[in-house]
Amino acid sequence: MSSNNQNTEKFKSKIGGQALIEGIMMLGPNTGAMACRLPDGSIDVETWEEHNGKNAPWYKKTPLVRGCCNFVVSLVKGYKYMMKSADKQITEEDKEEAGGDSFFDVIMLIGSVIGVVLALGLFIFLPKYLVGLIPHIKERIIIRSVLEGIVKIIIFVAYMYGISLTKDINRQYMYHGAEHKTIACHEAELPLTVENVRKQIRFHKRCGTSFIFIVLIVSIFVMCFVPLTVTWQRVLASLVLLPFVVGISYECIRLAGNNDNWFTRILSAPGLAMQRITTKEPDDSMIEIAIAAMKPCIPKDKEEDRW
């Protein structure tokens, strides 16, 4: 982190975002936006209507339920606009040479399926399988659950660090940093300029990375109450209990985002530390993209924007 980074938060915004391929998506109370840098250097911006403010449906407001619903919605939208951003990086000439849009749609679908299978294998099956190999551990449910959680966290950190060494993912992490810094600038109530955004800190307590870490920690406690000893049964139980774990984790990250005390600082610490891997300092062209995605999402009524 640069020595001139600062955090002068004056309010907590509802606006959140996600790094895309050469772009950023932002979701506000009433509007969502995606900004991408096209191959010709221009900035392409798409906007759409959102329902995250006063007009939000009941399931986005009900404790525990809202966490699971928002998680699913975020995954669906994240996938949709990630695919859109990837498509924008391919010229029409390249598409025609490769066989048209349908070819790339199939490739993206196959890649997504492989990604889901890999995630399930690495973060749910593998930790339980490895810990299950330890002699005399099966009946010690609490110790087994803690060890499974520790292995899962180690795999997660190693995986995120490993992919950060690739050029494409490193650029995506830079866009992630641009997204955080732009939100921080907005929360500091400063004009959204490249110079102002550049000065902001790139770590944010309400980041998706922090949320995932809280999910990993909460899952340890939940699995301590699952008396199953067979590996495949524990894998199945993890999948069944995932909505419950996500619901609790969402309430935890809301608590951490709304309060600053010793408990919330401890709760936020692992995710903030992880962001040293999943966010990088962006260049000015990336900050321009983040600003372009942020501006359409800021509501006229500031009260609608308060977290």
N, C-alpha and C positions, 0 to 999 in steps of 0.2 A: 504494500500500500504506500502511495506517495506521501511524503511528509506534509504536503499542503492540502491533503484531503481533510474535509471538515463535515461535521454533522450538526446542523442548526435547525433540526426539526421543530416546527411550530404547530403542526397538527398532523394527524395520521389519516392518510388518504385511503379510500376504498380501491383506488386504481391499482391493478396488478398487471403483470405482463409475463411474457415468455419469449426467449430468444428463438428465432427461426433460422432458416438457411439464408444468410445475407439479409436478415431482416428481423423485425420485432413485432409482436402482437401485444396490444394493450387492451384491457377490458375495464371500462368505467361503469358507473351506475346506470347510465342510459345508452351509452354508445361503445362499440368495440371498434378497433382499428388495427390494420396491418400495414406496415410500411416496409418496403423491400428496395434494395439497391439493384437495379436492373443491369444486365451485362453492358449496356451502353452508358452506364454511369448515372442515369436519371433515377429519381425516387418515385416509386409507384405506391399510392396509398389507397386502400380499400376501407370503407366503413360500413357498419351494420348496427341495427338496433339491439340493445341489451336490456335485461330486466333484472338489475342487481340493486336498484335503489328502492324508492318508495313503492314502485310498481312490481317488486319482486314477489313471486308466488310464495305460498305458505311454506313449502318444503325447503326454501332457501333461507327461511327465518327460524325454523324450529330447531332448538338445540339437539345435537346428536344426528338428527335426520339431515340437517343442512350440510354437515360435513361430508357425508357419503354422497349426497346429491351433487354438491359443488365439485367433489373429486371426480365423479363420473363425467360431469359436464366439461370440466377442465381437460380431461383426457381426450374426450371426443373433439372438442374445439382445437386442442393442441395438435392432434393428429391431422385434422382437416386443414389447418392453416400452415402446418409444417409441410404438408404435401403441396399446398398451393405455392408456398415460397420456393420449394424445390423446382416446381414446374416453371416458375418465372425465370429461373436461371438457365433454362434450356431454350435455345433459339428455335424458331420454326424450321430452319434449315436442318438443324440437328435432329429434330423430331421426324422430319420427312425421311432423312437418311436411315433412321433407326426403325422406321415402320409406323410412325404416327403416334398420336396420343395414347391409343389403346395399349401399345407396347410398354410405354412408361408407366401407365396405370397398373399394369400387371406386375412390373418390376417393383413398384412401390408397395403393392399389396403383399407380395412375397416377402419383401424386406420387413414389413410390419409384423407379419405372422412369425417370422424367425425371431424378431425382437421380443415378442411376447413370450414365446417358448423359452428363449434364452433367459429372460427375466425370471420366469417361474422356476426354471431349473437352478439358476444361480442363487436366488435369494430366498426360495422356499424349500425346494427339495434338498439341495446340496448341504446346507448347514445341518439339517435334521439327519441326513444320511451319515455325515461325518461324525457327528456327536454320538449317533447310535452305535458306532463301531467301538466306542470306548467301553471296556469291560465294566460290568456291574453298575452302569449308569442308568439303565432303562427305568428302574423303579424309583430313582431319586428325581422326581419330577421337577422340583424347584431348581436344583443344580443343573439338570439337563436343559431346562428352559433358558436359564441364564447363559449357559455355554452356547446353546443354539443362537441366542441373540448376539453374543460376542462374535461368533464366527460369521454371522450374517453382516454385522457392522464392518468387520475386517474385509470381507469380500466386497461390500459396497464401496468402501473407501478405496480399496485397491483397484476396483473396476473404474471408478470415476477418475482416479489419477491416471490410470493406464490409457484411457481414451483421450485424456487431456493432452497427451503427448503427440497426438495426430494433428496435422495442420488444420483440417476442417473443423474438428471439435474445438480446438483451441480458439479458432475464430468465433465459433458459436458462444464460447465462454466469454469472449470479449464483448459480443453483443449482449450477453447476460449482464455483464458489468455496466454497459451503457444503459440498459433498462433500469437497473437499480439506481444508478447515479441520477438519472432523469427524474425518477420518482422522488428521490431524496431532494432534488432541487425544487420540485413542485411542493413538497412538504415543508421546505424552508421558506416558501412563499417568495421565491426569487423568480425573475423573468427567465423563461426557458430559452437560454442562449447557450451556445457551445461552451463559451468561457465559464459561465456559471455552473453548468453541469459538470464540466471537467474537474472542478474543485471539490465536488461532493465525494463522500465515502461510498464505496461499492458494495458494502455489506448491509443486509437488511433483515430484521428479525422475522418479517412476515413472508420470507422467501419460500418457494417450493422446496428448496434443498433443506431448509430448516424443518419444514413440515414432514418430509420423508424421514429425517432423522428421528423426529418425535414418534412417527409411526413405528420405527424400528424399536424404540425404547418401550413404547406402550405395549407392543406385541410381546415383549419379554414378560411383562407382568401378567398379561392376559393368559399366556400359555402356561404360566405357573399353576393355573386353576384347571388345566385340562389333564385329566388323569390317564390319558391314553399313552401306551408305551410302544406300540408298533409304528414304525417310521411312516408308512403310507397313511395310517390313520391320523397321525399328527400333521402330515401335509394337508390332508383333506380338512382337518379341523381348522388349520390356519386360513384356508381359503374361505371356509364357511364363516369364520369369525372376522374376516377382513373388513366388512362394512362396519362392524361394531368398533374395531380398532381405529379405523379411519375417522369415525364419528367422534370418538374420545380425543383423538389426536388433533382434530380441527378445533375443538373447544380449548385444548391446551395452547395451541398457537394463537388463538384469539386472546386468551388470558395473557400470554407473553407479550403480545402486540399492544395490549391496552394498559399494561402495568410495568413498572420498573422497580423491582425489589429483589432481595437475595434469591428468592425461589425462581422468579421468572428469568433472572440472569443466568442461573444454573441451567434452567430449562432451555434457554436459547443458546448457551455456549457451544454445544457440539455442532449445531447447524451453522452458526456464525464461523466457527473454525473451518467447517467443510467448505464454506464459500470461498476460502482462500484457494481452493482447487477449482470450484465450479464458476467462479467469476474471475475475469482478468481485466486489466486496465484497457479501455477501448481507445481507438484513435478517433479523431474528430469526425471522420466520415460516418462512423458508427453512431456517434452521439447525434449527428444530424438525423439519422434514421429513427432513433429513439424519440427525439423531439417531435418528428413528423407523426409518429404513432401515438404519442401522448396527447398532443393538442386537441384532436377531435373528441377525446374521451373526457375532458374536463367539463363538468356540468356548469351551467350558469349559476345555479343555486349551490353555494359552497357547502351548505348544510347536508346536501345529498351526498357529498363527497367524503364526509367524515366517517372514519372507520368505526 
